[in-house]
Amino acid sequence: MRALLTVLPALIAIGAAPLPAIPGVVTSRAPATVALTVYRAPYGRGAMNLGYLQGFALVTETRRIAVPKGASTLRFEGVAEGIVPVSAVVEGLPGGVIEKNRDARLLSPAALVDGTLGRTVTLTRTDRATGRRVSEQATIIAGPARGVVLKTRAGIETLRCSGLPERLSFAGVPGGLSAKPVLSVSTVSPVARTVTLKLSYLASGFDWRSSYVATVAPDGRTLDLFAWLTLANANPERFPDAQLSAVAGRLNRVWTPGLERAVAALSLSCYPLGTTTSDLPEETFEEADDIVVTGSRMAAPPPPPPPPPAPEPAPAPPAPENLGDLKLYRVPMRVTVAPRAQKQVALLSRAGVPFDRRYRVRLYPGQPVASAPTRIVLALRNRRDAGLGLPLPAGSTAVYTTREGERLLLGQGALTDRAEGESFRIAAGISPQVTVMQERISADIMRVVLTNAGVAPASVDVPIGTAGQRIEAIDATLPIIDGAPTWRVIVAPGGTAELRYRYCWDRCQR
């Protein structure tokens, strides 16, 4: 019989006894304060996937540490798993930094066994005669590859091959292992001193999005615009009471490979012993995807929910700051960033912003359209005299209205980065009352008919064609809006409007 077993976290227990200090090594367990400046993915849109975040963060930690005189190694535990070691900068050391290392050997059953070879551990198992748990001292003499071999009072035996529950308990963590990612630096200090250090580094596994919530006022002419900043952290580290900032814009960045954690799985193999149990069927136990010191598995997070309505009353975040050609948004209060999770905080808030309600549909020459509804958009001007006048980072949009105290969703869409002074549109639903029809009249002439079945005039925008096409209206003018010839017309209630245009790829033939 050969039974292949995979050790689960519950198999191994670690005692709470502190390990003896290693001469010349000083460990900082956690930062006193931390600040996160998060940069968006260059082409990030829509919902964020925690398994594939393409943004990054500048992490700045403040740590208090006692530096001995002479040569020493300082270990900074709890840095972000996605740290880029070459980017790390340590300020405040009396002797400066000689060498930097990112230790990827994290605590795992295999690493524990490997670091405890030749040492005594506690073996706990069930007594066959009494059924009670009994513990005894044992020495690990081989492992972790292909299994764990122990020397006990009974002789040489293999872990978990008796058919009864067994587990190992360790008095402490072997040197060089850590339950958290570690950045270590070497230094030579002229004096022994307790100093406050500032550790800054870049880390992958971060991203952020903005989510706009527009609430249309009862008069149908103004709206309140609120924006959430949604931060995603794919690292397993928690950043408590962090000072959070977000940078909008595209930053030139050279790709750097990530440093994977060196966490090996521990598999145990039992070989035939020449007994009557040798012909038992093979058993395969569940394999552990990852080893977590706490003995719990990290479940995949659910997809992010849609942006919630603005809080009442809405906070007033500070205005964005210039960061070269980029924009820096500071969160006014400290926030806790959870591991492998997303968090939303207030980004901006404006009340009483005027807008124009318009209908919009894009047409392409040669495309037959029998009768199609138009999209409702709210057109806004990003100017101070129009209630805005600030840089708006790209993100999702949601438009709400209220009826008898009940909040109703009108439409969802997306917004690209908008500078101060630009105009932009927010999607607010589909209108079946304002429709469009397009048909071919001749080889190069199309006819467009708009119909308004509503009780109010409808302002309609119809962009036509794509880049490189020549569009010429017959008996009308088509201004260029957002790079496309656009038919702008007001259709009376219960009325229609008609346009005929000629299209070609170069000079149109008369």
Secondary structure, 3 states (H helix, E strand, C coil): CCEEEECCHHHEEECCCCCCCCCCEEEECCCCEEEEEEECCCCCCCCCCCCCCCEEEEEEEEEEEEECCEEEEEEEECCCCCECHHHCEEECCCCCCCEEEEECCECCHHHHHHHCCCCEEEEEEECCCCCCEEEEEEEEEECCCCCCEEEECCEEEECCCCCCCEEEEECCCCCCCECCCEEEEEEEECCCEEEEEEEEEEEEEEEEEEEEEEEECCCCCEEEEEEEEEEEECCCCCEEEEEEEEEECCCCCCCCCCCCCCCCCCEEEECCCCCCCCCCCCCECCCCCCCCCCCCCCCCCCCCCCCCCCCCCCCCCCCCEEECCEEEEECCCCEEECCCEEEEEEEEEEEEEECEEEEECCECCCCCEEEEEEEEEEEEECCHHHCCCCCECCEEEEEEEEECCEEEEEEEEEECCECCCCEEEEEEEEEEEEEEEEEECCCCEEEEEEEECCCCCEEEEEEECCCCCEEEEECCCCCEECCEEEEEEEECCCCEEEEEEEEECCCCCC
